Amino acid sequence: MADRSIRLKKRAEFLKVAAKGRKAPVSGMVVQALRRDDDDSARHGFTVTKKVGNSVVRNRVRRRLREVVRQVGRELPLSGVDLVVIGRSATIDRKFAALLADYRKALKKAGVVGDA
């Protein structure tokens, strides 16, 4: 269970990241990041609006995003940050390798990781 990241689940947590965090839109998703005052593991939240599609499509998008975060998290362990990953319509058909690149790019844009 070490692979399982801590999740943001409460609406208030999502709203706090949206209000105070940095927003990094990329082709396949939008990432919102908010630094915390600790060194605990990064917490992730995932959201997909009804504009993207019906529940089956939204759940597929959410699963793809969770897997992207899991894979990138292995190579780039993050700490002291709350992240909200928002799925877009483009997430559905985007190649998985492109989604991985999008997430890395969004993390750099949001100032969560350096250029290393």
Secondary structure as UniProt FT lines:
FT   TURN            2..3
FT   STRAND          6..7
FT   HELIX           11..20
FT   STRAND          22..25
FT   STRAND          29..35
FT   STRAND          43..47
FT   TURN            50..51
FT   HELIX           55..75
FT   STRAND          81..87
FT   HELIX           89..93
FT   HELIX           96..109
FT   TURN            110..111
//
